[in-house]
Amino acid sequence: MSTANITQLPSPRRLSTSVKEDATSPGMWRVEAVDYARGGIAELTVFVGGAAEQRARAYAQWMYRA
């Protein structure tokens, strides 16, 4: 009887993702993602300059499917 190697895929990440303008710096847009499956590890990406909001939203969609 032969046994095949079984690769276990990582469990899906439970992310809380938001895209919002920084409260203290108008024009600065923040993409925040918190991974609760990994103990609340947070990721933050900041966009400034031309079309910052649109770039932040496109990044969130691409990176986190938010």
VEXDREN-2710 file (C-alpha; in Angstrom, 1 decimal):
% VEXDREN-2710
k/r/px/py/pz
1/MET/0.0/0.0/0.0
2/SER/1.4/3.3/-1.0
3/THR/0.8/6.6/0.8
4/ALA/0.9/9.9/-0.9
5/ASN/2.3/13.0/0.7
6/ILE/-0.6/15.3/1.7
7/THR/0.1/19.0/1.7
8/GLN/-2.0/20.9/4.1
9/LEU/-2.9/24.3/2.8
10/PRO/-2.8/27.1/5.2
11/SER/-6.1/28.0/6.7
12/PRO/-7.8/31.1/5.3
13/ARG/-6.7/34.3/6.9
14/ARG/-9.5/36.1/8.9
15/LEU/-8.7/39.7/8.1
16/SER/-10.4/42.8/9.1
17/THR/-9.5/45.3/6.4
18/SER/-10.2/49.0/6.1
19/VAL/-9.3/51.9/3.8
20/LYS/-9.6/55.3/5.3
21/GLU/-8.2/58.8/5.3
22/ASP/-5.8/59.5/8.2
23/ALA/-7.5/61.4/10.9
24/THR/-4.6/63.8/11.5
25/SER/-3.1/64.1/8.0
26/PRO/-5.7/65.0/5.3
27/GLY/-4.7/63.5/1.9
28/MET/-2.9/60.5/3.5
29/TRP/-4.8/57.2/3.0
30/ARG/-4.3/54.1/5.1
31/VAL/-4.9/50.5/4.2
32/GLU/-5.1/48.6/7.5
33/ALA/-5.4/44.8/7.8
34/VAL/-5.5/42.8/11.0
35/ASP/-5.0/39.1/10.9
36/TYR/-7.0/37.6/13.8
37/ALA/-6.0/34.1/12.9
38/ARG/-2.4/35.0/13.7
39/GLY/-2.9/36.7/17.0
40/GLY/-3.9/40.1/15.7
41/ILE/-0.9/40.8/13.6
42/ALA/-1.5/44.1/11.8
43/GLU/-0.3/45.4/8.4
44/LEU/-0.4/49.1/7.4
45/THR/0.3/50.6/4.0
46/VAL/0.1/54.4/3.5
47/PHE/-0.6/56.3/0.3
48/VAL/0.0/60.0/-0.3
49/GLY/0.1/62.3/-3.3
50/GLY/-1.9/62.1/-6.5
51/ALA/-4.9/59.8/-6.5
52/ALA/-4.0/58.4/-3.1
53/GLU/-7.5/57.3/-2.2
54/GLN/-7.9/55.5/-5.5
55/ARG/-4.5/53.8/-5.3
56/ALA/-5.2/52.8/-1.7
57/ARG/-8.5/51.2/-2.6
58/ALA/-7.0/49.4/-5.6
59/TYR/-4.2/48.1/-3.4
60/ALA/-6.6/46.8/-0.8
61/GLN/-8.7/45.0/-3.5
62/TRP/-5.6/43.5/-5.0
63/MET/-3.8/42.5/-1.8
64/TYR/-6.7/41.6/0.5
65/ARG/-9.7/41.3/-1.8
66/ALA/-11.3/44.0/0.4
END
